[in-house]
Each structure stands twice: as structure tokens, then as C-alpha cells.
């Protein structure tokens, strides 16, 4: 009985993993497993029945009362309207025409859009959903391999948690008492590094296995050959102007990301009207689809919050951390152990919970570690540690079985896209993110040069 109680958090995942592949809605699976194990814990006397209200309180405070999440329905509306009005199709088609000589040109264009959206929203759910709605139908139509397409979209969408303006960096700055502008500058180069790694992987793999990312047919290019300049002006400049408007309103201080999402939704309506695609039928369909998608996403938020909180309530965090508590080694071993713990936590928790668990506890420890000549700039160890954690947390959005980006994508993807396709597709990108994390460990200058250069 003692063994059963001690390893209850582990059993939660042994039950969760097969259920995720059962085809049941993810929100119900997450919430159901969490609620079921809470009932089991009450029956075993591990927790009392009053703890149910703690779970409800966490859901209310983290989801219902979180104003940042208001941006998600607006960005979903923006992405859906851009897709239904044909703006997204024309944009990606034009980008593929411009990149026709690049292997995997459409996937490369999707990563480029992911970088732009990362600098626009800073919200993973919004970026992944928008990219899925905009790009996945076109990539499927062009004959792209489903795992490659889903992996590209999911990884490109997660760049929003790292590339400024990132909500996660704002939270981390507050927890570490570090200027947020410093973290923004420090995260910029690592974010672009990951994007470059994605570009390289897609191009190399499409060169070796061209059937996974078919090039644009010659006849398709011939149709537009004489009017490429007009096509670029008509298809690329309007959405880029919209994205610049959303991004500019944030950087100029005129709007928060939540308010800027309203600008994006209004701009998408305007573009549809200019293209004469804004009818009552399309508007009704977009509103209905946005409402259904938003409800699905918030259902996942609620289910995931319930699951992760019950996991913590049953001692899951302690079960993970106990593995390194007895370690008494040098600074590099401590740092690598911490990175490994953050990576493991990423399988089970969202970034907010991991930040609240890891940063306040381990940041003072890291600050006291001496890395000698490996640290190029004095007094910036905490900044380096924060960016290492940030890159690690970005990986957590893609790691099965609990990567939130995977759930967001599955919720809006066509039924033909199975969870197995998504898992298979993201694994190479997870390895690329680990490679990027290793580069940051080896060369702290990647993150620290910009803030040091400008005295931040």
C-alpha cells in the first residue's frame, strides 16, 4: 500500500499515455485522469476531500481569471478569417513561389511565418492554432508528409515563448528581479538560432527525401511567372502590413498583446472586405469556428490544469526533485542536473508552474556557482540561467505526452491527422532544441552579448 501511495503520480502517466491515443477528446482525458486519481487519493486517505476546492481555485485563478488568455480567441478569429478569406493561402503560395528553388520551400516559409508571429503574439496557443489553420491545409494539399508538416508547424509556433515580446520572459523577469528588457535582448539571438536550425533541418531533409516535401510543380509556377511582382504586392504586403501593425502597436506601447489581438482580428476583417470575401455566410462560419476552437482550447486548459495540480498534490514534484537532492558535485554537474530536472518537469507541467517551482528555488544556487573563464561577462550568470531555462521550457511544449502545443494542434487539425503523426513529427525538432540548448551551454555569448553590448 505504501508503494502504491508513493508512486501515485507515476501511475497517473501510465494511465494517461494510452488514453491519449484512444481518440477521446484530450480535454476530457486530462481532466478525467486527474479527477479519477484525486478520487483514488481521497479513498486512500492521501488527501482530504476539501482539496477538491484547491483544484477549482487553481483553474479559476489560472484560466478563468487570466486576462492574457483573452487574446487567444481574438488571434483564433484572425487566423480563421485569414484562412477562410484566402489571404493565408495566397500568402503561403506566393512564399512557396519565391522559395521554389529551396528544398522544402513551403515548410521554410511556415517557419518564417512562425518567427513573425512569435514577435507578434508571444502566446503559444494562439501561434500554433493560427499556423495550423493557415498552413496545414495547404501543406496537405501540396502533398507534404504529415509528420514533417505537423512538426514544422508545432515547432515554429512555439518560438513565441522565446522570441520577444514573450509573456514567459515577463513572468521570469518578475520572479528573478531582473529587468525584462535585459531578458528580451538575451532571448533574441537564441530564438533566431533555433529558427536557423529549423531552416537547416528542413532544407537538408527535403534534399535527401524530396518526396516528403514535394517542390512546386513547374506548371504552377508558369501560371504566375509574368505577374510575380503584382502577386507579391497583392498577397504578401497586406498580411505583412497587418502583422507589422499588430507588432508595432505592442512595441510602441500603444497596446498589450491582448489588445493587439483585437487589432489583428479587425485587420483580418478589413483584408477580407478589401478582397471582397467578407460575406454574412463567411463571417458566420468564422465566428462559429472560432467559438468552437476557443471552447476546445479552454477545455484543454482546464483539463491540463486539473491534471497537473492533482499531480503536484500527490507529490509528483517531490518525486522528480528527490533524484538530484543528494547530488554533491561541481557547478557543471549541478547546472546540467537542473536542466535535466526542468526538461523532465516539461513532460508534466506547463511553463508557469515550472517557472514558479524552479526559478525561486534554484536561481540563488546558480548565482553562487563559479564557472570561471567560461562565463565571459561578470555578474550575468542569472541572465544566462534564465535563458537556458527559457529554451528548455520551449522544448516542454513539444515533448510527449504532455506537450501543450501538440494538444493545441490536435484540437484544430483535420481528423486525418492522428496524435501519432504529431508525435513523430516533433521528435526531430525536440532534438534540434536540445542542440540549441547545448550551444547556449557551450557559448553563453549567444545570449549575453547583446545585453552586455548595450549595457543592459
Steps between C-alpha positions, in 0.01 A plus 500: 500500500786740580654437157163567335464834681859607440487441126148627431634788280685246288187290461316810376723506193481127448123547467520829306729388217279223352187713543658780293512256208142381553340773290304655787513882527825603666330736745279219634794260523715744698224615730359150540833343597567783744155471659518120511832498682379770737207272593746212545724717720200599715399134535855409606512787749789677320304827469174615652190582300541873568797499260249488213440870553874566469484353150197713415677807637807429284281467190321826578816696577710354219241475223170677565652811657803521268454808280795404279300206367242742359743548211465138391139518364589821315809351340300187414246724327783677318653174378164350401396811308836516320456135406135520388549822302788344306762741634701225670485273194619775265774606743646153539461426127693817416770421753531151353533655153775729625674205671435252219872422460539428873431137603199494729425862410144495638617364837778761507235767438292363789798532737551856378136575578550341841783743574281794397209377712735439792590867491132585471312296759737344751222250572559135412136396471418783261810449282461122466128520427542780245783321319305174500191667354703693244769254392394139561226490233739645241786266596265202476374621164860526375566138600723565801572215739264538798765451774731754332215749455369469856851506652588814304182682603518401867867594538460829310202588719694443823756768408249747645597401854862606441520777241402838652250626594450179697253469785721233656798736514285762673407247769859378533630857534260564786594176677875567469484878558679545166416781254260361241674694223823315585327164460343616172842584358654179637227279349508650151810323365413157650153526342645580159758221546219247540327636189825459302530140625144434381579651159812285466323178604209552260725584205737207565221247553303622197819470292556141613132394491330729247181291507433625855486862382409505130624806310255733334395356162650684202158566352394665826790744477437564130147622581641790706830557323404820321330662796722420798541866598124553504451174689751605768332840540153347519574191709802577721490869583146519652547218757853621578355846558242348735767309692716813516201696628439247777870482589548875475209572733670279763853637458379860486321451829158576354362155578564189705507163318138453608396835353712442190306179438195721445700701248588178322139380492380835367778506240409149381140618453624799301718284273207266434282800413762646265527163324119489475488176696314638803145370478247426770545128441881511533482726806249265664717196423815672632328607822361149554834333427684745727253437783530122466879514481521738796272276705715200414821679599361626828372151570858380459619779730254391769576128462876553494488727805296245694736218400823686583366632831388154614842370391666763724249433779603133502869590531604473136737795527675349802532168320694670219713733711608227743711355224753783522472615860777267618741602223809677632720582198651793308323797338464339157344187644258712702403709196455197276295327769278808526454507122407132510245564776344787301488274194325227700257746655416612147342161438252562781450873570444817303762776496329712765510223758857403412613863527336534839659173617851531356601866481450618859659182640796451268593851380687589825683167476608568140605855585743362756659256256840588355542417131837674477614617159205329330281792610612786271324783681503549874174508690285355220472139620135539599414645156672204334316256728165669423551465123613138538179430692298691238638291212446187707141602569440557130595135452238407759224614263602227254595208724246215512281408670408836650628759249233769487582598139418143396157522659429841347585364155301179540197702608480699174661257252287289263397154623749342259782639716556252783691556823758252371573729202555796730723308745710361217529841338615696806774262614768629257418857604532409868850371421575829320387695806725286719782579256422870536502464880839328480634787288385748766669294769825495304491862382319730746588793270208399275261625767714751688677700227205725412408603857870546583558702181223744587569508872174338605 
